[in-house]
Amino acid sequence: MSILTLPEKQLAQEIIEAGYVRAADSFSSIAQQRVAIETSGITISTFTEEDFSVKETGSLTLITTEIIGDIQGKSFLLLTESECTAMFSTCLPPGEPSEERQLMEEAILKELDNIVSAAVITEASNILQVSIYGDVPQLVEGTAEEVQLTVLADFTNSAGSDICLFANTRFSFEQNTTLQPRFFWKFHQNFVDCIKNQANALEQHRQLPNS
């Protein structure tokens, strides 16, 4: 059974889509070209291990941002090695491998996560009328198995009180680069409560007679 009714799910998707539009405008200046960030749909459910399986191979990069305030949670951005390389070639000048170059690459990935998560968090704060903000992004690298264990441990530590929001995300760069990293969220149950309350308030407002 779905956690949300159709109007409630549409409200949740509105938050994600509005955040992506805001994020695309910000990231376009970093990439120095027009960037579109879009979602083709979202899934919201209570978390089970079956929901999350890392099928990507090779070295992976996971960037997380803690959500603090009236609603607690965390965002997860998962990129493959090829997606990271494409991001670096798009946003950084050419350069040889070095410690400085590595720091620049990590900074770009953290900034990408920070822009997207902060934009969605801002939209959620405005639409749901709650006070929430994101902490400093954290970056880890590892194999698919290591990343999966990291994510599962995060959810297992708070099992029963969290829901998972998967958003099918596509980054389209003007100069013909398209990336589809995995972007998903962990929220405390009160996120669902806030969605339901706000959707109900909007429905009641629509039913008011015109003044």
C-alpha positions in Angstrom: 0.0 0.0 0.0 1.3 3.5 -0.9 2.3 5.8 2.0 0.8 8.8 0.2 -2.4 9.4 -1.8 -2.0 10.7 -5.3 -2.4 14.4 -4.3 0.1 14.0 -1.5 2.6 12.3 -3.9 2.1 15.1 -6.4 3.0 17.6 -3.6 6.1 15.7 -2.8 7.1 15.7 -6.5 6.4 19.4 -6.7 8.9 20.0 -3.9 11.6 17.9 -5.7 10.9 19.4 -9.1 10.9 23.0 -7.8 14.2 22.3 -6.0 15.7 20.9 -9.2 14.8 24.0 -11.1 16.4 26.2 -8.5 19.5 24.0 -8.4 19.9 23.9 -12.2 20.0 27.7 -12.3 22.8 27.8 -9.6 24.8 24.9 -11.1 24.7 26.4 -14.6 27.0 29.2 -13.5 29.6 26.7 -12.2 29.4 24.6 -15.4 29.5 27.7 -17.5 26.7 26.3 -19.7 23.0 25.7 -19.4 22.2 22.7 -17.1 18.8 21.1 -16.7 18.1 18.9 -13.7 14.9 16.9 -14.0 13.0 14.0 -12.5 10.8 11.5 -14.3 9.1 10.4 -11.1 9.5 9.7 -7.4 8.9 6.7 -5.1 8.2 7.1 -1.4 8.1 4.1 0.8 9.2 2.7 4.2 12.7 1.4 3.8 13.6 -2.2 3.4 16.9 -3.7 2.3 15.3 -5.0 -0.9 14.7 -1.3 -1.9 18.4 -0.5 -2.1 20.9 -2.6 -4.2 24.0 -1.1 -5.7 24.2 -2.4 -9.2 26.9 0.1 -10.3 30.4 -1.3 -10.6 33.9 0.1 -10.1 34.9 2.9 -7.8 31.8 4.8 -6.6 31.5 8.2 -4.8 28.8 8.8 -2.2 28.0 12.3 -1.0 25.6 12.7 1.9 24.1 15.8 3.6 22.4 15.6 7.0 19.0 17.4 7.2 18.5 19.3 10.5 15.6 21.1 12.0 11.8 20.4 12.3 12.3 17.4 9.9 15.4 15.2 10.2 16.9 13.1 7.4 19.7 12.8 4.9 20.3 13.1 1.2 22.4 10.6 -0.7 24.1 11.3 -4.1 25.7 8.3 -5.7 28.0 8.7 -8.8 30.0 6.2 -10.8 33.6 6.9 -11.8 32.5 7.8 -15.3 29.9 10.2 -14.1 32.5 11.9 -11.8 34.9 12.1 -14.8 32.3 13.7 -17.0 31.5 16.2 -14.2 35.2 17.1 -13.8 35.7 17.6 -17.6 32.6 19.8 -17.7 33.2 22.0 -14.7 37.1 22.1 -14.4 39.9 23.1 -16.7 42.1 20.3 -18.0 44.8 19.2 -15.6 47.2 16.5 -14.6 46.5 14.3 -11.5 47.8 15.9 -8.4 46.8 16.5 -4.8 45.5 20.0 -5.7 43.5 18.5 -8.6 42.0 15.9 -6.3 40.9 18.6 -3.9 39.3 20.6 -6.7 37.4 17.5 -7.9 36.1 16.7 -4.4 35.0 20.3 -4.1 33.0 20.2 -7.3 31.2 17.1 -6.3 30.4 18.5 -2.8 29.2 21.7 -4.4 27.0 19.8 -6.7 25.4 17.9 -3.8 25.2 21.1 -1.7 23.4 23.0 -4.5 20.9 20.2 -5.2 20.2 19.2 -1.6 20.0 22.8 -0.4 17.6 23.8 -3.2 15.2 20.8 -2.4 15.5 21.5 1.3 14.6 25.2 0.8 11.5 24.2 -1.3 10.5 21.7 1.3 10.9 24.4 4.0 8.8 26.9 2.1 6.0 24.6 0.9 5.7 22.6 4.1 6.2 25.7 6.3 8.9 24.0 8.5 12.4 25.1 9.5 15.0 22.8 8.1 18.5 23.2 6.6 21.3 21.0 5.4 24.7 20.4 7.1 28.1 20.3 5.4 28.2 17.5 2.7 30.4 14.5 3.4 32.1 12.5 0.7 33.3 8.9 0.7 34.6 6.6 -2.0 34.4 2.8 -2.2 33.3 -0.2 -4.1 29.7 -1.1 -4.7 29.7 -3.4 -1.7 31.2 -0.9 0.6 28.7 1.8 -0.5 25.8 -0.5 -0.1 26.9 -1.5 3.4 27.3 2.2 4.3 23.8 3.1 3.2 22.2 0.1 4.7 23.9 0.8 8.1 22.6 4.3 8.0 19.0 3.2 7.5 19.3 0.2 9.8 20.4 2.5 12.7 17.0 4.2 12.5 14.8 1.4 11.2 11.1 1.8 11.7 11.2 5.6 11.9 12.3 6.5 8.4 11.0 6.6 4.9 12.9 6.6 1.7 12.3 8.9 -1.3 13.9 7.8 -4.6 13.9 10.5 -7.3 14.8 9.5 -10.9 17.3 12.3 -11.6 18.8 13.4 -14.9 21.4 16.1 -15.4 21.4 17.5 -19.0 24.3 19.8 -19.9 23.9 22.1 -22.9 27.1 20.7 -24.5 25.6 17.2 -24.9 26.5 15.6 -21.6 23.7 13.7 -19.8 24.3 12.1 -16.4 21.8 10.0 -14.4 23.3 9.6 -10.9 21.3 8.1 -8.1 19.8 10.7 -5.8 17.7 9.6 -2.9 16.6 10.8 0.5 16.0 9.5 4.0 13.4 11.3 6.0 11.9 10.9 9.5 8.3 9.8 9.5 7.2 13.4 10.3 8.1 14.3 6.7 5.1 12.2 5.6 3.0 13.8 8.3 3.9 17.3 7.0 3.1 16.3 3.4 -0.3 15.0 4.4 -1.1 18.0 6.5 -0.1 20.5 3.8 -1.9 18.6 1.0 -5.0 18.5 3.2 -4.8 22.3 3.8 -4.4 22.9 0.1 -7.4 20.8 -0.7 -9.5 22.6 1.9 -8.4 25.9 0.4 -9.5 24.9 -3.0 -12.9 24.0 -1.7 -13.5 27.4 -0.3 -16.1 29.4 -2.2 -14.7 32.3 -4.2 -14.9 35.5 -2.3 
